[in-house]
Amino acid sequence: MSLIATDLANASLEAFNAPGEIKRGLPPEAYTSEAFWADEKARLFPQNWVLVGFAHEMANPGDAMPVNVGDSPVLLVRNRENQINAFHNVCRHRCLKLVDEPMNVGRMLKCPYHAWAYGLDGELRTTPYFGGDDPKSIPEGFDPKEHGLTAVNCEVWYDWIFVNISGDAQPFEDFIAPVKNRLQGMDFDQAKLVGVIDLGVVNTNWKFLMENFIEPYHVQFVHASTTDQPLVDHYIVDDGHCQGSAVDLDDNEEGGDGSGNTLAVSSRYLTLFPNFVFGRYFPDQMGVHLNVPLGPDKTLQRRAIYMTDGTELDAEATEKLKQLWVDVHIEDHEMCIRLQEGRKSTVAQTGGVLSPHWERSVRNFQEQIVAALSE
């Protein structure tokens, strides 16, 4: 039974579900409880399209990357046709985890335990000695075609790899449509990767990082030295499973030009539930966060940066732009870590309060959390 469905959880959601224009946030257990985290791993992540990696990091046939979706080990593999597929990262013989670190496996995936081998499309190729003394022997009644790797739904949009374990998520085109609709006119074929910033493990719940990105309320206070986007110029994006904000500045007000000096530019801050984070920064930049939850209070974060007009930055400009984004993330991380610490107080039991104007998209995100964990 879901944690949300227990009597204790129902009691803690009383403030969250209270009527009125001023809504309260999720209770502390949503960010601190091992039981809530276990429920997310078992129910929330497997049921949805989850961002798990960057395609450019798997550039060659045979490249294999292990990832986790909740507790489930999943293996991403690029095949000979240059497609990325996903499988449960489990040998069909004794259920050993096949690959435990990124590597190129060559033409086949071979289990290190008993040497069962699979093609890059998951088909079972060899089962040495499985039927007896002859290395090619197969037991009566065993059909190799029925024992290939178990596929996981996998889609690649531009450089971003998504998987859905349950197979019950909405069609992928419907999933990405709210973001694509707000990026009309952008030519992804022109986009060039600048680089990936490894931001390490942040001592906060993954939802705090999502909620922080979704709302613009904090920007002019937290990012006063790294941005120049007045709060009043922002507007909220609250479109089903797509939450975020946007800001449109006059051309003569914009100061960001890919130089890494400022983020004083028209921007789109968009998320797709549960963990896709996309930023569009006019005229020539976009970024995607990969947030990998590791526990109730730990999240691994990476950020990929792209120039959208085909520009290739030199080494100095690249490092300057990366440093700007590191500075922005450090500012956000400090707030999210302190949000995590604040949930240890009894004052947090009622979940705080949300601005009905600036944080209604945060509320939508939180309601989707509750819905995903409800029966």
Disulfide bonds with the S-S distance in Angstrom:
none
